[in-house]
Amino acid sequence: HANLRTALEAFLRELMNRWSGEAWRVYATLNFLANDKHRFQRFYQGIAIRYYAALEEAIARCLPGLPREVYRDRARIISALIDGSFRQVAVGPKPAYFRRILNHAVAIALEE
């Protein structure tokens, strides 16, 4: 179980690292464009579906045998936590703040 937790933590850390760089700008732009343009909505939804599926699979590997909706809900909660964490202000030193967010995301994923 410890190895799976370590792998999940590494996976989530990588997601956070990507979102803290250029990927966040692309995501924000697509989100904006998808509000009004149908073709961008389909593209944006396709990315979101793959993103959620990857999160769901990572959680399922750590906690096999749960109902699919549990993985789905946890993936969306973790996504909201990570996405929202980058918009927060007055959080103190960023590295410590993002470490706490990562710990919360892992705890949500592994809640039994």
C-alpha positions in Angstrom: 0.0 0.0 0.0 2.9 2.4 0.7 4.3 1.9 -2.8 0.9 2.8 -4.3 0.6 5.8 -2.1 4.0 7.0 -3.2 3.1 6.4 -6.9 -0.2 8.3 -6.4 1.6 11.2 -4.7 4.2 11.4 -7.5 1.4 11.4 -10.1 -0.5 14.2 -8.3 2.7 16.1 -7.8 3.4 15.9 -11.6 -0.1 17.2 -12.3 0.4 20.1 -10.0 3.8 20.9 -11.5 2.3 20.9 -15.0 -0.6 23.1 -13.9 1.8 25.6 -12.3 3.5 26.1 -15.7 2.3 26.7 -19.2 -0.4 24.1 -19.0 -2.4 26.4 -16.7 -2.4 29.1 -19.3 -3.6 26.7 -22.0 -6.3 25.4 -19.7 -7.5 28.9 -18.8 -7.6 30.0 -22.4 -9.5 26.8 -23.5 -11.9 27.3 -20.6 -12.6 30.9 -21.7 -13.1 29.9 -25.4 -15.3 26.9 -24.5 -17.8 29.3 -22.9 -18.9 30.6 -26.3 -17.6 28.4 -29.0 -19.1 25.0 -29.6 -16.0 23.5 -31.3 -13.8 24.5 -28.3 -16.4 23.0 -25.9 -15.9 19.6 -27.6 -12.2 19.9 -27.5 -12.1 21.0 -23.9 -14.5 18.2 -22.9 -12.3 15.7 -24.6 -9.3 16.9 -22.6 -11.3 16.9 -19.4 -12.6 13.3 -19.9 -9.0 12.0 -20.4 -7.8 14.0 -17.4 -10.5 12.6 -15.1 -10.0 9.1 -16.5 -6.3 9.2 -15.6 -7.1 10.4 -12.1 -9.8 7.8 -11.6 -7.4 5.0 -12.8 -4.7 6.2 -10.4 -7.2 6.1 -7.5 -8.6 2.7 -8.5 -5.1 1.2 -8.5 -4.7 2.3 -4.9 -8.1 1.3 -3.7 -9.5 -1.5 -6.1 -13.0 -2.7 -5.8 -14.9 0.5 -5.0 -17.9 1.6 -7.1 -16.9 3.5 -10.2 -18.8 6.6 -9.0 -16.5 6.8 -5.9 -13.4 7.1 -8.2 -15.3 9.6 -10.4 -16.3 11.8 -7.5 -12.9 11.7 -5.9 -11.2 12.6 -9.2 -13.4 15.6 -9.6 -12.9 16.8 -6.0 -9.2 16.4 -6.4 -9.3 18.3 -9.7 -11.3 21.1 -8.1 -8.8 21.3 -5.2 -5.8 21.4 -7.4 -7.3 23.8 -10.0 -8.6 26.1 -7.2 -5.3 26.1 -5.3 -3.5 28.0 -8.1 -6.1 30.8 -7.8 -5.6 31.4 -4.1 -3.8 34.4 -2.7 -2.3 35.2 0.7 -1.5 31.5 1.3 2.0 32.1 2.7 5.1 30.4 1.1 3.9 28.7 -2.1 6.0 25.5 -1.7 4.6 24.8 1.7 1.1 25.6 0.6 1.3 23.4 -2.5 2.7 20.6 -0.3 -0.4 20.9 2.0 -2.7 20.8 -1.1 -0.9 17.7 -2.3 -1.3 16.0 1.1 -5.0 16.8 1.0 -5.4 15.4 -2.5 -3.7 12.2 -1.5 -5.9 11.9 1.6 -9.1 12.4 -0.5 -8.0 9.8 -3.0 -7.1 7.2 -0.3 -10.0 7.8 2.1 -11.4 4.4 3.1 
